[in-house]
Amino acid sequence: MKIHKEGYGVLKVLFILLLLFNVAVWAIAGSNGVFIIFAVFLSVLFLLFATWFFRKPNRAVPPPDNRLVFAPADGKIVSAEETHEPEYFNDKRLKVSIFMSPLNVHINLYPVSGTVKYYKYHPGRYIVAWHPKSSEKNESSTLVIEVAGKTEIMVRQIAGAIARRIVTYAETGVPVVQCHEMGFIKFGSRVDLYLPLDARLQVGIGQKVYGKKTVLATL
């Protein structure tokens, strides 16, 4: 397991802040070792959690297969339903939503191989990511991938109540490869997929899914 590149800057700033915090505690507490030990313990615990949050598991990338739609994130299926998609398709699609808690790996992956046809970032609110309205009102990033010149699949990264930054590596017109890195969402979030109505789901509500491992649907 490695630390993801998106965590380097955050961890450096956090280390400096915690160091200053402990110096301040030492200056105030003086010879009271209990306060100093407690402050150091909490700081180490917090730093370890932040480091673990930005983990990058060593998982093999499966061979590309455009009949399959892989999970773009680790998390739990909180929605799988037919719905109207107004931003790009303006018609009905099969939406599959994955909720990512702060305990999940937060790397986002391309669910299919293809060409990026559309990309747009949307500023917004920070409703808890498991809430249905978070898809419409929260900070988000929308990406549409064209598969084999015919099928189009939308992936929407959605910030949660804690998350404040969505990172997306894709660019319009650029080819992308299934299960390679698409981006990162920091501290609790959600990813929605909009699939063709004839896609066959392979997962159900409440099921845990994993990037590079779980097949969400077949085309």
C-alpha positions, 0 to 999 in steps of 0.5 A: 500500500502507498500514499496517494499523491493527493495526500502529500500536501495535506499531510505536510500541512497537517504535520506542521499544524500538529507540531505547532499545537504540541509546542503550544501545549508544552508551553502552556502545560509546562511540567504537567506531563499528562497534558503533553502525553495526551496531546502527542497521543491525539496528534499521532492518532489523527496523523495516522488516520489522515495518512490511512485515508490517503492510502493507495491499495496495491490492486491489479488492473483487470484487462479492459473489457467494454462489455463490463462497467467496473465500480469507479470507487470503493463504497456502498450502493445506496441507489439503483434506479431509473431516473431522468438525467437533465445535464447532458442526456436529457432523457432517462438513464439507469443511475447507480450511486456509490456512497464513500464514507471517510473509511473508504479508499477515495480514489476514483477510477474510470468504469469503462475505456473510451473517449471523454466527450464531456466534462464540467465542474459544478460549484455547490453545497455540501449536503451529506453525500448519502442524501438523494438531493446531494446529486443535484445541489452539491459541489460536483464534477460531471464526466461523459465517456463514449465507449466504442463509438456508440454507448455513452456513460456518465460519471458524476463525482459529488462532494459530501458534508466534509469534502471540500475538493473534487479532483478530476484528471480527465480532459475532453477528447482524451482517451481513457482506460478502464480502472485507471485513475480518474480523480480523487474526492477528499473526506466523504463523498459519493459517485453516481453512474448513469448507464443505458436503460438496457444495462444489466445490473450486477449489484444491489442496494446496500452491497459493498463494492470495490474499484478494480474488483466489482463489476456494477453492470454489463452492457 
